[in-house]
Amino acid sequence: MEKKIHHTIEYLTNVLRTAQEEDGSWHYCFESGPMTDAYMIILLRSLHDDDEELIKILVNRLLAIQNKNGAWKLFKDETDGNLSATIDAYFALQYSGYVDEQDQLMVRAKSFIIKNGGLTNAQELTKVMLSLTGQLPWPIHLQIPIEFILLPRSSPISLYDFVGYARVNIVPILITSNLKYHLKSSRTPDLSDLIVQRQLNEETSELSRGLLTTVKKEINKLINFPKNLRSLAFENSKQFMLSRIEPDGTLYSYFVATFFMVFALLSLGHSKNDPLIAEAMKGSKNLICQTKDGYHLENCTSTVWDTALISDSLQQAGINPIDPMIVKAGDYLLSRQHYKYGDWALNNSNTTPGGWGFSDINTILPDVDDTTASLRAIKDLPSVDPSYANNWSRGVQWVLSMQNNDGGWSAFEKNTDNFLISLLPVDGAERIFIDPSTSDLTGRTLEFLGKDVRFNTAYPQIQWGIQWLVKNQEENGSWYGRWGISYIYGTWAAITGLTAVGIRKNHRSINKGVNWLQSIQNKDGGWGESCLSDIYNRYVPLHASTPSQTAWALDALISAADQPTNAINKGIMQLIDSVHQSNWKTEYPTGAGIPGAFYIHYHSYRYIWPLLTLSHYRKKYL
């Protein structure tokens, strides 16, 4: 086995060395389901931007990932298909003009949509898209008065109780829904025969209705504002969007947010040829990557994330920090460190910028996970060039400053956890609208602070983080991870974080976590968890092993074991075998975005996590 480990590490190292870009970064695809491809086709046709080459390649990808029953899935083991994904793709293919509505698969897709309740049963983003294109009336619960944007942060609920990535979608939706705007022409398909029930599915609880009533009452208190309150709200909403446009023209570097922004600008009177819209389209068109099923439009790039993780994994594999590959990666990452104040400063105003974001173009949306990943990757650069010490220090201070009052860490913004948001009548509101502390962020931050900054339990901030993790462990010993799938991801982050800061390996929480991981090991030695876990909020086995989830589970077990166990050795052999495979298990999405609506297959993960885990095994046991 020792020989196989050495050879696999060497193989993965060589694969990554040859894939590095000239600027020192790694560009791997951030692949999701049909939503972004479909929305781009819809946007191009709506704007009469007849970029036929782009439309054709996106059509080809949608057709390539369609299932035999006509539906589209977000992940392989999703039952039958996903209604919203199928509506998105079906509408886009019709709008493209390149697919016959009477094609057998299109007929099956239509049947699937009707059988599953039709357009009014779709999830929120799809309903918004359908409203924007004149297929559905605007949902009542999305018609929150635009004056909401003006509510002060002292109100029971305000715009800034939402996390930033939600805000940049909410604001353009508020603009267009308040104006009841839609863009429909003779070219727009008519999906009225897919409306099974005439009323939108808008069941709301008494609590959510009470919250919306509270919002309206707070708006009525704005009596000191000028008479043109509504026009002021629209102008503030527009300025909100414009101030968050990235250098490539996209909103917050996200395509879906940019899609909504374009419609919002049109609803405010901007022409289709407006420079703002032209730049937004130009930036969006650059988000193309290649998959085995053809070209795909990414929601954003994952370049900083991939580059940071790859550089660190290569260094863990024994590549010298002064190797040109590592130095070039470090130079790239340093060029992407943030110097601007973004929305993260709303609850953290006394801290100097110093974080990193996820995508290549990101300049105002740093997050804790990308920052600790980047700092891991550049930790030895100050020894190469002392001037880098300041970059390192700024980054570490930023991470420390982002700890929440409850002791944990969240992804994007500090203390953005107003529980009232969870009362909104949107599925998964508590996970997509706010940014509370999570096990994966808290665990990975502790792992960084313990391993790379050399903090331990003597530091109060470490103690608070430990207390948060212990308190938030599930009864079965696992932890839920927000940004990966799901309980394997969270448990890996928690265990490696706790051990890195000096928690003894026989600690009750670690023992429970280890026992849980061992209890769900597959017969082939690997691990695999379904995206259904993220939907149902409980562990759902995949009944197959994926490279990233196997690597996460093994890395956790290795961190907690002084000697390799039978479970570890069996898992290592399975992991080595998976490195050379190429099938649905190596392509299964293990990144989480929107519960039940958006999952990510990171093309880099099949290299990063096996390399890191095998390197940790070799370093500790061989």
SULVENPE-V399737 format. One record per residue. N is the residue number from 1. RES is the residue in one letter. SS is DSSP state (H for helix, E for strand, - for the rest). PHI is phi in degrees with one decimal (none if undefined). Layout:
N,RES,SS,PHI
N,RES,SS,PHI
This chain:
1,M,-,none
2,E,H,-58.0
3,K,H,-64.5
4,K,H,-63.7
5,I,H,-63.6
6,H,H,-58.9
7,H,H,-65.9
8,T,H,-68.0
9,I,H,-61.3
10,E,H,-64.6
11,Y,H,-61.7
12,L,H,-64.1
13,T,H,-60.9
14,N,H,-68.5
15,V,H,-58.6
16,L,H,-71.5
17,R,H,-61.6
18,T,H,-75.9
19,A,H,-92.2
20,Q,-,-69.1
21,E,-,-78.6
22,E,-,-61.0
23,D,-,-81.7
24,G,-,97.2
25,S,-,-90.6
26,W,-,-120.2
27,H,-,-111.3
28,Y,-,-110.3
29,C,-,-71.6
30,F,E,-105.9
31,E,E,-99.1
32,S,-,-129.2
33,G,-,-76.3
34,P,-,-79.8
35,M,H,-53.6
36,T,H,-67.8
37,D,H,-62.1
38,A,H,-65.0
39,Y,H,-64.3
40,M,H,-68.1
41,I,H,-60.4
42,I,H,-61.9
43,L,H,-67.5
44,L,H,-60.1
45,R,H,-67.0
46,S,H,-64.6
47,L,-,-88.6
48,H,-,57.9
49,D,-,-93.3
50,D,-,-85.1
51,D,-,-81.4
52,E,H,-63.6
53,E,H,-61.7
54,L,H,-66.0
55,I,H,-60.6
56,K,H,-63.1
57,I,H,-70.3
58,L,H,-73.3
59,V,H,-60.3
60,N,H,-60.9
61,R,H,-68.5
62,L,H,-60.9
63,L,H,-66.7
64,A,H,-68.8
65,I,-,-102.5
66,Q,-,-75.3
67,N,-,-88.0
68,K,-,-65.1
69,N,-,-84.6
70,G,-,93.3
71,A,-,-87.0
72,W,-,-116.9
73,K,-,-112.5
74,L,-,-94.2
75,F,-,-157.1
76,K,-,-58.6
77,D,-,-92.3
78,E,-,-69.8
79,T,-,-63.2
80,D,-,62.3
81,G,-,170.8
82,N,-,-112.0
83,L,H,-61.1
84,S,H,-64.6
85,A,H,-60.8
86,T,H,-69.4
87,I,H,-62.4
88,D,H,-54.8
89,A,H,-68.7
90,Y,H,-60.0
91,F,H,-62.6
92,A,H,-63.4
93,L,H,-64.5
94,Q,H,-63.2
95,Y,H,-65.6
96,S,H,-64.4
97,G,-,84.6
98,Y,-,-103.1
99,V,-,-128.0
100,D,-,-76.6
101,E,-,-60.4
102,Q,-,-89.2
103,D,-,-56.8
104,Q,H,-56.2
105,L,H,-68.9
106,M,H,-68.6
107,V,H,-62.4
108,R,H,-66.0
109,A,H,-61.2
110,K,H,-60.5
111,S,H,-62.4
112,F,H,-62.3
113,I,H,-62.1
114,I,H,-65.0
115,K,H,-59.7
116,N,-,-99.3
117,G,-,104.5
118,G,-,75.4
119,L,H,-59.3
120,T,H,-73.3
121,N,H,-96.4
122,A,-,-69.1
123,Q,-,-78.2
124,E,H,-58.6
125,L,H,-62.3
126,T,H,-66.5
127,K,H,-61.5
128,V,H,-63.1
129,M,H,-58.4
130,L,H,-67.3
131,S,H,-69.4
132,L,H,-63.3
133,T,-,-104.1
134,G,-,77.5
135,Q,-,-90.0
136,L,-,-135.3
137,P,-,-68.9
138,W,-,-65.3
139,P,-,-58.6
140,I,H,-60.0
141,H,H,-73.2
142,L,H,-95.9
143,Q,-,-94.2
144,I,-,-66.5
145,P,-,-52.2
146,I,H,-59.8
147,E,H,-61.7
148,F,H,-52.1
149,I,H,-60.7
150,L,H,-91.5
151,L,-,-63.0
152,P,-,-69.1
153,R,-,-68.6
154,S,-,-77.3
155,S,-,-66.9
156,P,-,-54.2
157,I,-,-148.6
158,S,-,-141.6
159,L,H,-55.0
160,Y,H,-86.1
161,D,H,-83.5
162,F,-,-83.4
163,V,-,-73.0
164,G,H,-54.8
165,Y,H,-68.1
166,A,H,-80.3
167,R,H,-56.3
168,V,H,-71.6
169,N,H,-91.1
170,I,H,-65.4
171,V,H,-61.8
172,P,H,-64.2
173,I,H,-68.1
174,L,H,-61.1
175,I,H,-60.1
176,T,H,-71.0
177,S,H,-70.5
178,N,H,-66.4
179,L,-,-87.1
180,K,-,48.2
181,Y,-,-81.5
182,H,-,-149.4
183,L,-,-122.8
184,K,-,-138.1
185,S,-,-133.2
186,S,-,-65.7
187,R,-,-84.7
188,T,-,-72.9
189,P,-,-61.4
190,D,-,-107.6
191,L,-,-102.0
192,S,H,-60.3
193,D,H,-76.3
194,L,H,-101.3
195,I,-,-91.6
196,V,-,-75.2
197,Q,-,-117.7
198,R,-,-70.6
199,Q,-,-92.9
200,L,-,-62.8
201,N,-,-74.2
202,E,-,-127.9
203,E,-,-66.0
204,T,-,-129.5
205,S,-,-79.6
206,E,H,-61.9
207,L,H,-66.4
208,S,H,-68.0
209,R,H,-64.9
210,G,H,-64.6
211,L,H,-66.6
212,L,H,-64.5
213,T,H,-65.0
214,T,H,-61.5
215,V,H,-58.6
216,K,H,-66.1
217,K,H,-65.3
218,E,H,-65.2
219,I,H,-64.0
220,N,H,-65.5
221,K,-,-79.2
222,L,-,-77.5
223,I,-,-75.8
224,N,-,-85.0
225,F,-,-81.0
226,P,-,-63.7
227,K,-,-62.6
228,N,-,-85.5
229,L,H,-57.8
230,R,H,-66.4
231,S,H,-65.9
232,L,H,-63.0
233,A,H,-64.3
234,F,H,-63.4
235,E,H,-65.5
236,N,H,-63.6
237,S,H,-64.9
238,K,H,-63.6
239,Q,H,-65.1
240,F,H,-56.2
241,M,H,-66.1
242,L,H,-61.4
243,S,-,-76.2
244,R,-,-116.9
245,I,E,-80.0
246,E,-,-81.0
247,P,-,-55.7
248,D,-,-88.1
249,G,-,94.8
250,T,-,-85.6
251,L,E,-86.6
252,Y,-,61.5
253,S,-,72.4
254,Y,E,-101.4
255,F,H,-68.3
256,V,H,-61.6
257,A,H,-63.0
258,T,H,-65.5
259,F,H,-53.5
260,F,H,-67.9
261,M,H,-62.8
262,V,H,-60.3
263,F,H,-64.3
264,A,H,-64.5
265,L,H,-63.3
266,L,H,-62.1
267,S,H,-66.5
268,L,-,-88.5
269,G,-,104.6
270,H,-,-71.8
271,S,-,-81.3
272,K,-,-63.6
273,N,-,-97.5
274,D,-,-57.9
275,P,H,-54.7
276,L,H,-62.3
277,I,H,-72.4
278,A,H,-61.3
279,E,H,-68.6
280,A,H,-62.8
281,M,H,-69.1
282,K,H,-61.4
283,G,H,-64.2
284,S,H,-66.7
285,K,H,-66.1
286,N,-,-80.4
287,L,-,-89.0
288,I,E,-93.9
289,C,E,-135.7
290,Q,E,-103.0
291,T,E,-122.5
292,K,-,-66.9
293,D,-,-99.6
294,G,E,113.6
295,Y,E,-84.3
296,H,E,-129.4
297,L,E,-92.1
298,E,-,-71.3
299,N,-,-69.3
300,C,-,-164.4
301,T,-,-84.5
302,S,-,-115.6
303,T,H,-63.3
304,V,H,-65.5
305,W,H,-57.1
306,D,H,-61.9
307,T,H,-63.6
308,A,H,-63.9
309,L,H,-65.3
310,I,H,-67.1
311,S,H,-59.6
312,D,H,-65.5
313,S,H,-63.9
314,L,H,-65.5
315,Q,H,-67.1
316,Q,H,-64.3
317,A,-,-80.1
318,G,-,108.1
319,I,-,-69.8
320,N,-,-66.5
321,P,-,-59.0
322,I,-,-93.2
323,D,-,-59.0
324,P,H,-52.2
325,M,H,-62.4
326,I,H,-73.9
327,V,H,-63.8
328,K,H,-63.4
329,A,H,-63.5
330,G,H,-64.1
331,D,H,-62.3
332,Y,H,-61.8
333,L,H,-62.7
334,L,H,-64.2
335,S,H,-72.1
336,R,-,-107.2
337,Q,-,-68.3
338,H,-,-86.0
339,Y,-,-123.6
340,K,-,-103.5
341,Y,-,-83.7
342,G,-,-118.2
343,D,H,-64.2
344,W,H,-57.8
345,A,H,-79.1
346,L,H,-58.0
347,N,H,-109.5
348,N,-,-152.4
349,S,-,-76.6
350,N,-,-97.5
351,T,-,-113.9
352,T,-,-75.0
353,P,-,-55.9
354,G,-,-177.7
355,G,-,-88.2
356,W,E,-127.5
357,G,-,-100.4
358,F,-,-88.5
359,S,-,-100.1
360,D,-,-63.4
361,I,-,-96.8
362,N,-,-66.0
363,T,-,-125.2
364,I,-,-131.5
365,L,-,-124.3
366,P,-,-76.8
367,D,E,-141.7
368,V,H,-64.6
369,D,H,-64.7
370,D,H,-67.0
371,T,H,-69.8
372,T,H,-66.1
373,A,H,-63.8
374,S,H,-66.9
375,L,H,-66.2
376,R,H,-58.4
377,A,H,-69.9
378,I,H,-105.1
379,K,-,-59.7
380,D,-,-99.5
381,L,H,-64.7
382,P,H,-57.4
383,S,H,-74.9
384,V,H,-82.9
385,D,-,-141.0
386,P,H,-56.4
387,S,H,-65.8
388,Y,H,-75.2
389,A,H,-59.1
390,N,H,-67.3
391,N,H,-62.0
392,W,H,-61.4
393,S,H,-61.7
394,R,H,-62.0
395,G,H,-65.4
396,V,H,-62.4
397,Q,H,-62.2
398,W,H,-63.8
399,V,H,-60.5
400,L,H,-61.8
401,S,H,-70.8
402,M,-,-89.9
403,Q,-,-66.6
404,N,-,-75.3
405,N,-,-64.7
406,D,-,-85.5
407,G,-,101.6
408,G,-,-93.7
409,W,-,-120.9
410,S,-,-111.8
411,A,-,-82.4
412,F,-,-114.4
413,E,-,-138.2
414,K,-,-84.8
415,N,-,53.0
416,T,E,-102.4
417,D,-,-141.9
418,N,-,-64.1
419,F,H,-63.5
420,L,H,-60.4
421,I,H,-59.1
422,S,H,-66.7
423,L,H,-83.5
424,L,-,-63.6
425,P,-,-77.7
426,V,-,-132.3
427,D,-,-57.6
428,G,-,72.7
429,A,H,-55.4
430,E,H,-69.1
431,R,H,-107.5
432,I,H,-104.4
433,F,-,-102.3
434,I,-,-122.1
435,D,E,-131.8
436,P,-,-76.3
437,S,-,-59.4
438,T,-,-130.7
439,S,H,-65.8
440,D,H,-67.2
441,L,H,-68.4
442,T,H,-66.1
443,G,H,-64.6
444,R,H,-68.2
445,T,H,-69.7
446,L,H,-61.8
447,E,H,-60.9
448,F,H,-65.6
449,L,H,-65.1
450,G,H,-76.5
451,K,H,-81.2
452,D,-,-105.8
453,V,-,-97.1
454,R,-,68.4
455,F,-,-83.5
456,N,-,-142.5
457,T,-,-68.6
458,A,-,-73.8
459,Y,-,-91.5
460,P,H,-55.4
461,Q,H,-63.9
462,I,H,-68.5
463,Q,H,-59.9
464,W,H,-63.4
465,G,H,-63.7
466,I,H,-62.1
467,Q,H,-59.1
468,W,H,-63.3
469,L,H,-64.1
470,V,H,-61.3
471,K,H,-67.3
472,N,-,-101.7
473,Q,-,-72.2
474,E,-,-71.0
475,E,-,-60.0
476,N,-,-81.1
477,G,-,104.0
478,S,-,-89.5
479,W,-,-128.2
480,Y,-,-85.1
481,G,-,-104.5
482,R,-,-75.4
483,W,-,-106.2
484,G,E,-139.2
485,I,-,-99.0
486,S,-,-134.6
487,Y,H,-81.5
488,I,H,-64.3
489,Y,H,-63.0
490,G,H,-66.5
491,T,H,-68.6
492,W,H,-58.6
493,A,H,-62.6
494,A,H,-65.9
495,I,H,-66.0
496,T,H,-66.5
497,G,H,-68.3
498,L,H,-64.6
499,T,H,-68.8
500,A,H,-66.9
501,V,-,-95.8
502,G,-,102.0
503,I,-,-70.1
504,R,-,-61.8
505,K,-,-73.4
506,N,-,-99.1
507,H,-,-60.3
508,R,H,-56.1
509,S,H,-64.6
510,I,H,-68.4
511,N,H,-59.7
512,K,H,-63.7
513,G,H,-65.6
514,V,H,-63.1
515,N,H,-62.2
516,W,H,-66.0
517,L,H,-60.1
518,Q,H,-66.1
519,S,H,-71.4
520,I,-,-107.3
521,Q,-,-65.2
522,N,-,-73.9
523,K,-,-62.0
524,D,-,-80.3
525,G,-,101.5
526,G,-,-97.1
527,W,-,-134.2
528,G,-,-159.2
529,E,E,-130.5
530,S,-,-79.6
531,C,-,-61.7
532,L,H,-60.4
533,S,H,-56.2
534,D,H,-70.0
535,I,H,-84.7
536,Y,H,-90.9
537,N,-,60.3
538,R,-,-156.7
539,Y,-,-66.4
540,V,-,-125.1
541,P,E,-68.4
542,L,-,-85.4
543,H,-,63.8
544,A,-,-161.5
545,S,-,-108.3
546,T,-,-108.6
547,P,H,-60.0
548,S,H,-69.3
549,Q,H,-69.4
550,T,H,-64.1
551,A,H,-64.5
552,W,H,-62.7
553,A,H,-61.3
554,L,H,-63.4
555,D,H,-61.2
556,A,H,-64.4
557,L,H,-64.7
558,I,H,-62.7
559,S,H,-65.4
560,A,-,-106.8
561,A,-,-124.6
562,D,-,-72.9
563,Q,-,-130.3
564,P,-,-66.0
565,T,-,-92.7
566,N,H,-60.7
567,A,H,-63.1
568,I,H,-66.2
569,N,H,-64.6
570,K,H,-64.9
571,G,H,-66.2
572,I,H,-62.6
573,M,H,-65.1
574,Q,H,-65.9
575,L,H,-63.4
576,I,H,-61.2
577,D,H,-62.3
578,S,H,-68.5
579,V,H,-59.4
580,H,-,-98.9
581,Q,-,-93.6
582,S,-,-146.7
583,N,-,-156.5
584,W,H,-62.2
585,K,H,-70.5
586,T,H,-80.6
587,E,H,-112.1
588,Y,-,-65.5
589,P,-,-69.3
590,T,-,-118.2
591,G,E,-104.4
592,A,E,-107.5
593,G,E,-127.2
594,I,E,-114.1
595,P,-,-52.9
596,G,-,77.5
597,A,-,-136.1
598,F,E,-151.0
599,Y,E,-128.6
600,I,E,-120.7
601,H,E,-98.8
602,Y,E,-79.8
603,H,-,-66.9
604,S,-,-82.2
605,Y,H,-65.5
606,R,H,-67.5
607,Y,H,-102.1
608,I,H,-61.1
609,W,H,-72.4
610,P,H,-60.6
611,L,H,-62.9
612,L,H,-63.4
613,T,H,-68.1
614,L,H,-62.3
615,S,H,-67.1
616,H,H,-65.2
617,Y,H,-62.3
618,R,H,-62.2
619,K,H,-65.2
620,K,H,-88.6
621,Y,H,-114.7
622,L,-,-106.7
